[in-house]
Amino acid sequence: MGKDKLRRFAEINTFSNVLQLDEGKVMKGRWASEHFKNNHPVVLELACGKGEYTVNLARLFPEKNFIGIDYKGNRIWRGAKTALEENIPNVAFLRIQIENILDYFAEGEVSEIWITFPDPQPQISREKKRLTYPGFLDKYKAILEHAGTLHLKTDNDGLHAYTAGKIEELGLNLHLKTEDLYQSDLVDDVLAIKTYYEKKYLNSNKNINYLKFSFH
């Protein structure tokens, strides 16, 4: 492991806005009241990477709480450090495996979920690792409030098509869908947020797919 990664892992241990593994379990059902000290809605970004979406959403919506989730602490470091440096109080990061998400959030505790440029896991043998596989969707349904929504932004056409197919197959509610976000009329301040990877894809003239859907 490189020196930078080791330094970042050590540094996030001191960050007040980062909770890791079992440390985060104590917040289950109490994220708003105990961590953020308010009663505002809780929004998650899954596979948040460097946390660009988490931090930028928090800037746009100070009346909501945002939690970026990823297992790679050296990536979380960037978003967490930015939030601390800019004194953005409605941001937290949780370093866990997403498949364990039910250990960290109570039923109906989350108002919205963003999945931004996850690993598409294109091999058929790895379907169960896709973050929109039905097994994952069942977990999201458990922690989302009744009217909660999910968003998927991805450069991967296969993952987009797979997810759209699951939405139809499972009888979920599809709100918005596009295979080329920046050529559509959907772009607003929220969808215009670009992650590090998204900028790379756009520079390569890659189309960006977007889905918004809900369970109820």
Disulfide bonds with the S-S distance in Angstrom:
none
